[in-house]
Amino acid sequence: MNNTVSRMLLGLLAIFILSSVSRAQILKIVVNDTIQPITEEYISRAIDEAKRRNDQAVLIEINTPGGLVESTRQIIEKITNSSVPVILYVTPSGSRAASAGFFILESADIAAMAPGSNTGAAHPVILGGGKVDDVMKEKIENDAAALMRSVAARRGRNVEVAESTVRQSKSFTEQEALSQHLIDYVASSEEDLFRQMEGKSFKRFNGKDVTLKLSGQPIAPFGMTLKEHILSYLMDPNIAFILLAIGALALYAEFNHPGAVVPGTVGVVFILIAAFALNLLPTRFAALALILGAFALFAAEAKFASHGVLTIGGIVLLTLGGLLLVDSPIPEMRVHLLTALAVSIPLGLITAFLMTLALKARRNKVVTGVEGLAGEVGVAQTALSPGGKVFVHGELWDAISTHDVPAGQPVVVRRVDGLLLQVEPLAITRYAPASVVP
């Protein structure tokens, strides 16, 4: 009886183990963006999920022009410390893993590229593009080169050639990268890659040799969360700049029409969203000063009427502010010139036009209500000596005059004091009627 129970328990244990193995799969994510904090969060979450599910491997399909150094370092640290093997695959054809992408490619357990892809050009770019002294430039370059040597050496790749991408900004096609031992495979598809890997061992970052059998295994796509999708979209500097500009215009509309509520709400929401996105990006605060200066010039145009000179100056400042807003090492993470012009020119013209209308409205004489009576002509209904009654705007008013006015005499309203009008007699020249020739 005991033997029967033991065999049943062993059988159940075997079934459990086999079912666990059969559930093990390949977790796949796609990175088709610049390397920035949201990319880092996405990759980290995927690696953690693969560990929790005990997956066989994490497959990262990547196409990136590069990105931020700090995010790159965090991703490399996550990959090298992962208990689940990480495969980096530059795909589809025409894709690239440039700059920061090359660092991440070299840090992976398995590095692969599709035909027609390229990688490299990992020389660090100084934020802002400004000139720095030779000592600082050398420090930054040496730091990046040391990181590359550390990653490539532990993965058993060509350290010297890998370092040349940092020192000399070299780039390589997939075949060049394979022949110089920067990557492990060139594969036309995922299945092709898994077939080439079959039965071949590789060394993990901790020095342990591992062999994976991935052909025919299920692949589980792992997408971004809604939050990551939204934040990734907002991390586009062009979107952040557009939101900032629209928010500023909406706030201006609210200030000129107090109580409208909707423009003010839209303005606050847009500006806060833009501020959140810019907080995650390398933002130049001097550029924000240029943007504020642009709106100051738009306001001055309406007040001083410079015939467009101040508006042009504001458009120039707003364009420069947009172009310099994000201090990124790669063009893909900066505001494009077309975006800056497309926002600055219409916004400058609209703002200057609205401000001109508002100031004109404030300068115009009031023609409604009690204030609108000033300057109006009426008729004395009673003699004014000095007080009496006058008929103005179809109504009878108490009035007081600086001179005696007989009843029926036209008067002009000079001032309104509560419900009392201060008037003066109006001199009237009577013209003789024109003669009519029969």
Secondary structure per residue as TSV (DSSP state, phi and psi in degrees):
chain	resnum	aa	ss	phi	psi
A	1	M	-	360.0	-44.7
A	2	N	H	-62.8	-39.5
A	3	N	H	-62.9	-38.5
A	4	T	H	-64.0	-44.4
A	5	V	H	-63.5	-41.9
A	6	S	H	-63.0	-42.3
A	7	R	H	-64.9	-36.5
A	8	M	H	-65.5	-42.3
A	9	L	H	-64.3	-42.5
A	10	L	H	-63.0	-39.2
A	11	G	H	-64.0	-44.0
A	12	L	H	-62.5	-39.9
A	13	L	H	-64.2	-41.4
A	14	A	H	-64.4	-40.7
A	15	I	H	-63.2	-41.4
A	16	F	H	-63.2	-43.0
A	17	I	H	-65.4	-44.5
A	18	L	H	-64.1	-39.6
A	19	S	H	-66.6	-34.8
A	20	S	H	-65.9	-41.9
A	21	V	H	-65.4	-40.5
A	22	S	H	-68.0	-26.9
A	23	R	H	-77.3	-19.9
A	24	A	-	-62.4	133.0
A	25	Q	-	-144.9	-173.1
A	26	I	E	-105.6	122.1
A	27	L	E	-90.3	127.5
A	28	K	E	-119.7	132.2
A	29	I	E	-128.0	157.1
A	30	V	E	-122.1	123.0
A	31	V	E	-113.0	106.4
A	32	N	-	-125.6	64.8
A	33	D	S	-163.5	176.1
A	34	T	-	-73.0	159.0
A	35	I	B	-86.8	111.1
A	36	Q	S	-148.4	179.7
A	37	P	H	-54.6	-34.2
A	38	I	H	-71.7	-37.1
A	39	T	H	-61.5	-43.3
A	40	E	H	-60.0	-44.8
A	41	E	H	-63.2	-41.4
A	42	Y	H	-63.3	-49.2
A	43	I	H	-64.8	-42.2
A	44	S	H	-62.5	-42.5
A	45	R	H	-65.2	-37.6
A	46	A	H	-65.8	-43.0
A	47	I	H	-65.1	-40.0
A	48	D	H	-64.0	-40.1
A	49	E	H	-67.1	-39.7
A	50	A	H	-63.2	-38.0
A	51	K	H	-66.1	-42.9
A	52	R	H	-63.4	-37.2
A	53	R	H	-88.9	-3.2
A	54	N	T	60.2	43.2
A	55	D	-	-71.7	160.2
A	56	Q	S	-73.9	-35.8
A	57	A	E	-161.4	161.6
A	58	V	E	-111.7	122.8
A	59	L	E	-103.9	117.9
A	60	I	E	-110.4	110.8
A	61	E	E	-90.7	123.0
A	62	I	E	-127.4	143.6
A	63	N	-	-148.8	102.2
A	64	T	B	-144.7	143.9
A	65	P	-	-84.5	-6.2
A	66	G	-	127.3	-160.4
A	67	G	B	168.2	-152.1
A	68	L	-	-83.5	140.6
A	69	V	H	-64.0	-44.5
A	70	E	H	-63.7	-42.5
A	71	S	H	-63.9	-38.7
A	72	T	H	-61.6	-44.9
A	73	R	H	-61.9	-40.8
A	74	Q	H	-65.1	-39.4
A	75	I	H	-67.4	-43.2
A	76	I	H	-59.7	-42.9
A	77	E	H	-62.4	-40.5
A	78	K	H	-66.4	-40.9
A	79	I	H	-67.9	-46.1
A	80	T	H	-68.9	-24.5
A	81	N	T	-96.0	2.2
A	82	S	-	-71.2	135.6
A	83	S	S	-78.9	-16.2
A	84	V	S	-101.0	129.6
A	85	P	-	-56.6	140.0
A	86	V	E	-114.7	127.7
A	87	I	E	-110.5	123.7
A	88	L	E	-102.5	126.1
A	89	Y	E	-130.3	111.8
A	90	V	E	-81.6	109.2
A	91	T	-	-156.4	157.3
A	92	P	S	-81.1	-171.0
A	93	S	T	-57.5	138.3
A	94	G	T	93.4	-6.4
A	95	S	-	-81.4	172.9
A	96	R	E	-148.5	156.5
A	97	A	E	-127.9	78.4
A	98	A	E	-94.8	157.2
A	99	S	T	52.8	-113.8
A	100	A	H	-59.6	-32.2
A	101	G	H	-62.5	-33.2
A	102	F	H	-69.0	-39.8
A	103	F	H	-57.4	-45.8
A	104	I	H	-66.9	-39.1
A	105	L	H	-59.1	-45.0
A	106	E	H	-70.8	-21.1
A	107	S	H	-81.9	-12.7
A	108	A	S	-75.9	155.6
A	109	D	S	-61.9	-44.0
A	110	I	E	-125.4	127.1
A	111	A	E	-113.5	126.1
A	112	A	E	-139.8	155.8
A	113	M	E	-138.0	149.0
A	114	A	-	-85.2	154.7
A	115	P	T	-57.7	136.4
A	116	G	T	87.6	5.2
A	117	S	-	-100.0	170.5
A	118	N	E	-146.5	164.8
A	119	T	E	-153.2	169.0
A	120	G	E	117.7	-148.9
A	121	A	-	50.8	56.3
A	122	A	-	-100.7	19.1
A	123	H	-	-65.9	131.5
A	124	P	-	-66.4	139.1
A	125	V	-	-107.3	133.3
A	126	I	-	-70.4	129.4
A	127	L	T	-61.4	132.6
A	128	G	T	93.9	-18.7
A	129	G	S	68.8	8.2
A	130	G	-	-77.1	167.6
A	131	K	-	-81.6	131.7
A	132	V	-	-119.7	160.2
A	133	D	-	-69.5	159.9
A	134	D	H	-62.8	-34.0
A	135	V	H	-65.4	-47.2
A	136	M	H	-64.4	-40.8
A	137	K	H	-60.6	-41.5
A	138	E	H	-67.1	-38.6
A	139	K	H	-61.5	-45.7
A	140	I	H	-64.1	-43.2
A	141	E	H	-65.1	-43.2
A	142	N	H	-64.4	-37.1
A	143	D	H	-64.1	-45.1
A	144	A	H	-65.5	-40.1
A	145	A	H	-64.8	-38.9
A	146	A	H	-64.6	-40.2
A	147	L	H	-63.0	-42.3
A	148	M	H	-64.7	-43.8
A	149	R	H	-61.9	-41.6
A	150	S	H	-62.0	-46.0
A	151	V	H	-69.5	-48.0
A	152	A	H	-65.3	-38.9
A	153	A	H	-65.8	-43.9
A	154	R	H	-67.4	-25.7
A	155	R	T	-90.3	-0.9
A	156	G	T	73.9	28.0
A	157	R	-	-102.0	175.2
A	158	N	-	-72.2	100.1
A	159	V	H	-65.5	-43.7
A	160	E	H	-63.3	-45.7
A	161	V	H	-69.9	-39.0
A	162	A	H	-60.4	-40.5
A	163	E	H	-67.8	-27.6
A	164	S	H	-65.8	-24.0
A	165	T	H	-68.6	-25.7
A	166	V	H	-86.4	-48.6
A	167	R	H	-71.7	-39.0
A	168	Q	S	-119.8	5.6
A	169	S	-	57.2	35.0
A	170	K	-	-71.7	147.1
A	171	S	E	-124.6	156.8
A	172	F	E	-138.6	144.3
A	173	T	E	-74.9	174.6
A	174	E	H	-64.7	-38.0
A	175	Q	H	-70.9	-38.5
A	176	E	H	-64.8	-41.3
A	177	A	H	-65.0	-37.4
A	178	L	H	-69.3	-45.3
A	179	S	H	-67.6	-26.6
A	180	Q	T	-100.1	14.8
A	181	H	T	59.3	41.4
A	182	L	S	-93.5	-24.8
A	183	I	-	-129.7	171.5
A	184	D	S	-101.3	-32.2
A	185	Y	E	-144.6	151.8
A	186	V	E	-115.3	120.0
A	187	A	-	-135.4	141.7
A	188	S	S	-83.1	-16.5
A	189	S	S	-157.4	173.1
A	190	E	H	-62.1	-46.7
A	191	E	H	-63.6	-38.2
A	192	D	H	-61.7	-42.1
A	193	L	H	-62.7	-45.4
A	194	F	H	-66.0	-36.1
A	195	R	H	-65.1	-40.8
A	196	Q	H	-67.0	-30.4
A	197	M	H	-78.7	-18.4
A	198	E	T	-53.6	122.2
A	199	G	T	77.5	0.1
A	200	K	-	-100.3	132.3
A	201	S	E	-89.6	157.6
A	202	F	E	-143.1	159.2
A	203	K	E	-97.7	127.4
A	204	R	-	-80.1	172.6
A	205	F	T	-64.1	-25.6
A	206	N	T	-86.5	4.0
A	207	G	S	91.7	-3.9
A	208	K	-	-82.3	135.8
A	209	D	E	-83.4	135.1
A	210	V	E	-135.4	143.8
A	211	T	E	-123.6	131.9
A	212	L	-	-114.2	144.2
A	213	K	-	-119.5	95.8
A	214	L	-	-107.8	-12.3
A	215	S	T	-60.6	129.3
A	216	G	T	80.8	-3.5
A	217	Q	-	-78.6	147.9
A	218	P	-	-67.0	142.1
A	219	I	E	-109.9	123.8
A	220	A	E	-105.4	108.4
A	221	P	E	-64.3	141.6
A	222	F	-	-128.6	105.8
A	223	G	-	-94.2	173.7
A	224	M	-	-72.9	152.9
A	225	T	-	-75.7	167.8
A	226	L	H	-59.6	-40.0
A	227	K	H	-61.2	-45.2
A	228	E	H	-66.4	-37.0
A	229	H	H	-61.5	-47.0
A	230	I	H	-64.9	-46.5
A	231	L	H	-66.0	-37.7
A	232	S	H	-62.7	-38.2
A	233	Y	H	-66.9	-41.9
A	234	L	H	-71.0	-22.8
A	235	M	T	-70.7	-8.1
A	236	D	S	-70.3	116.4
A	237	P	H	-57.1	-30.7
A	238	N	H	-63.9	-41.8
A	239	I	H	-66.2	-43.3
A	240	A	H	-60.0	-42.0
A	241	F	H	-66.4	-42.1
A	242	I	H	-62.8	-44.3
A	243	L	H	-61.2	-42.2
A	244	L	H	-62.4	-44.1
A	245	A	H	-67.3	-43.9
A	246	I	H	-65.0	-39.9
A	247	G	H	-61.4	-42.1
A	248	A	H	-64.9	-40.6
A	249	L	H	-65.7	-39.7
A	250	A	H	-65.7	-39.9
A	251	L	H	-64.4	-38.4
A	252	Y	H	-60.6	-43.5
A	253	A	H	-61.4	-38.0
A	254	E	H	-66.6	-41.3
A	255	F	H	-64.5	-31.9
A	256	N	H	-87.4	-12.8
A	257	H	S	-134.5	69.6
A	258	P	T	-56.1	137.5
A	259	G	T	92.2	-4.7
A	260	A	-	-66.5	-28.2
A	261	V	-	70.1	-56.4
A	262	V	H	-59.8	-50.5
A	263	P	H	-60.3	-40.4
A	264	G	H	-63.6	-42.0
A	265	T	H	-63.9	-46.5
A	266	V	H	-61.0	-42.7
A	267	G	H	-62.4	-46.2
A	268	V	H	-63.7	-45.0
A	269	V	H	-62.1	-47.5
A	270	F	H	-64.2	-42.7
A	271	I	H	-67.3	-39.3
A	272	L	H	-66.2	-40.2
A	273	I	H	-64.1	-43.7
A	274	A	H	-63.0	-40.2
A	275	A	H	-64.1	-38.1
A	276	F	H	-63.6	-45.2
A	277	A	H	-64.2	-44.1
A	278	L	H	-67.0	-26.0
A	279	N	H	-66.1	-28.0
A	280	L	H	-87.1	-12.1
A	281	L	S	-105.9	158.0
A	282	P	-	-73.6	91.3
A	283	T	B	-95.6	138.6
A	284	R	-	-90.6	122.0
A	285	F	H	-74.0	-25.2
A	286	A	H	-62.6	-33.5
A	287	A	H	-66.5	-36.1
A	288	L	H	-63.7	-36.3
A	289	A	H	-64.0	-38.4
A	290	L	H	-62.6	-40.8
A	291	I	H	-65.0	-43.1
A	292	L	H	-63.0	-40.9
A	293	G	H	-61.1	-35.2
A	294	A	H	-62.3	-45.0
A	295	F	H	-67.8	-31.5
A	296	A	H	-64.2	-40.0
A	297	L	H	-67.9	-36.8
A	298	F	H	-60.8	-42.9
A	299	A	H	-66.4	-39.1
A	300	A	H	-66.1	-32.7
A	301	E	H	-60.7	-41.7
A	302	A	H	-68.6	-31.6
A	303	K	H	-83.4	-42.2
A	304	F	H	-100.6	-9.2
A	305	A	-	50.0	67.7
A	306	S	-	-87.4	12.8
A	307	H	T	60.9	37.2
A	308	G	T	97.9	-10.4
A	309	V	H	-64.4	-46.4
A	310	L	H	-67.9	-35.0
A	311	T	H	-64.1	-43.3
A	312	I	H	-62.2	-42.4
A	313	G	H	-60.8	-40.3
A	314	G	H	-64.7	-39.9
A	315	I	H	-64.3	-41.4
A	316	V	H	-62.5	-45.8
A	317	L	H	-63.7	-41.4
A	318	L	H	-66.0	-38.3
A	319	T	H	-65.2	-46.6
A	320	L	H	-63.5	-40.6
A	321	G	H	-60.4	-40.3
A	322	G	H	-66.6	-44.6
A	323	L	H	-64.6	-33.7
A	324	L	H	-96.5	1.6
A	325	L	S	-60.9	-45.3
A	326	V	B	-108.5	122.5
A	327	D	-	-93.7	77.0
A	328	S	-	-109.1	149.5
A	329	P	S	-75.4	-11.7
A	330	I	S	-128.6	146.8
A	331	P	G	-59.4	-31.7
A	332	E	G	-65.1	-17.5
A	333	M	G	-109.6	25.8
A	334	R	S	-121.6	163.6
A	335	V	-	-72.8	128.4
A	336	H	-	-74.6	150.9
A	337	L	H	-59.6	-41.7
A	338	L	H	-61.7	-41.0
A	339	T	H	-64.4	-44.7
A	340	A	H	-60.4	-42.9
A	341	L	H	-70.2	-41.2
A	342	A	H	-64.2	-27.5
A	343	V	H	-88.8	-45.0
A	344	S	H	-67.7	-46.6
A	345	I	H	-65.1	-54.1
A	346	P	H	-62.1	-40.6
A	347	L	H	-64.5	-41.0
A	348	G	H	-63.3	-44.9
A	349	L	H	-66.3	-42.7
A	350	I	H	-65.4	-46.1
A	351	T	H	-63.1	-46.4
A	352	A	H	-62.0	-39.5
A	353	F	H	-64.0	-45.8
A	354	L	H	-65.3	-40.3
A	355	M	H	-65.9	-37.1
A	356	T	H	-62.7	-44.2
A	357	L	H	-61.4	-42.5
A	358	A	H	-64.1	-44.5
A	359	L	H	-68.4	-37.1
A	360	K	H	-63.1	-40.0
A	361	A	H	-64.1	-36.6
A	362	R	H	-72.2	-29.6
A	363	R	H	-81.9	-22.8
A	364	N	S	-65.7	146.5
A	365	K	-	-68.7	141.0
A	366	V	-	-71.1	131.0
A	367	V	-	-120.4	9.9
A	368	T	S	-127.6	157.8
A	369	G	T	75.5	-168.5
A	370	V	G	-63.6	-39.9
A	371	E	G	-61.6	-25.8
A	372	G	G	-73.9	-8.0
A	373	L	G	-75.8	-24.0
A	374	A	T	-59.8	127.2
A	375	G	T	89.9	-6.0
A	376	E	-	-79.6	152.7
A	377	V	E	-103.2	133.7
A	378	G	E	-133.5	-169.8
A	379	V	E	-127.5	132.5
A	380	A	E	-69.0	119.6
A	381	Q	S	-83.5	-29.0
A	382	T	S	-129.5	165.7
A	383	A	-	-65.4	137.4
A	384	L	B	-104.4	111.1
A	385	S	S	-147.3	65.5
A	386	P	S	-91.9	-12.9
A	387	G	E	-96.2	160.3
A	388	G	E	170.6	-156.4
A	389	K	E	-116.9	140.8
A	390	V	E	-130.2	153.8
A	391	F	E	-108.6	113.7
A	392	V	E	-135.9	132.6
A	393	H	T	57.1	35.4
A	394	G	T	75.7	13.2
A	395	E	E	-132.8	154.0
A	396	L	E	-95.7	126.1
A	397	W	E	-124.5	149.8
A	398	D	E	-73.8	137.6
A	399	A	E	-142.4	158.6
A	400	I	E	-135.0	138.2
A	401	S	E	-119.6	152.3
A	402	T	S	-77.4	-18.9
A	403	H	S	-132.4	156.9
A	404	D	-	-65.8	136.1
A	405	V	B	-130.8	125.1
A	406	P	-	-74.8	159.1
A	407	A	T	-61.0	141.0
A	408	G	T	88.3	-6.4
A	409	Q	-	-81.2	134.7
A	410	P	E	-66.1	142.9
A	411	V	E	-133.5	157.7
A	412	V	E	-117.1	137.5
A	413	V	E	-80.9	124.9
A	414	R	E	-101.7	-29.3
A	415	R	E	-156.5	152.5
A	416	V	E	-119.3	119.7
A	417	D	E	-119.9	91.3
A	418	G	T	68.7	-116.2
A	419	L	T	-107.8	13.8
A	420	L	E	-109.9	128.6
A	421	L	E	-98.0	137.1
A	422	Q	E	-101.4	120.1
A	423	V	E	-125.3	167.1
A	424	E	E	-134.4	150.4
A	425	P	E	-66.2	144.3
A	426	L	-	-106.4	119.5
A	427	A	-	-70.8	130.2
A	428	I	-	-121.6	125.8
A	429	T	-	-96.0	119.9
A	430	R	-	-92.5	129.3
A	431	Y	-	-98.7	142.8
A	432	A	-	-70.8	141.9
A	433	P	-	-63.5	141.7
A	434	A	-	-68.0	140.4
A	435	S	-	-74.6	147.1
A	436	V	-	-110.0	126.5
A	437	V	-	-88.1	119.7
A	438	P	-	-68.5	360.0
